[in-house]
């Protein structure tokens, strides 16, 4: 899970695998695969970095097994 900050300051956690697109319009709009849209304070760059870190953490156990 990654966290996002709604425009009212509330922090929410979402499964980043459900993100379809992230747009800056100038607000950041996150569209989920269900077509639900979330407007958040976080920049697309911040969301991208959180997604990359999430993937590193979730794939690490598999990459460690390969090297054994």
Number of C-alpha atoms within 10 A of each C-alpha: 12 14 15 22 15 15 14 9 10 10 12 12 10 12 12 18 13 12 17 14 13 19 13 14 8 7 14 19 19 22 17 18 12 9 12 10 15 15 19 21 17 18 17 18 11 12 18 13 12 17 19 13 13 16 13 12 11 11 11 10 10 10 11 9 8 7 6 5
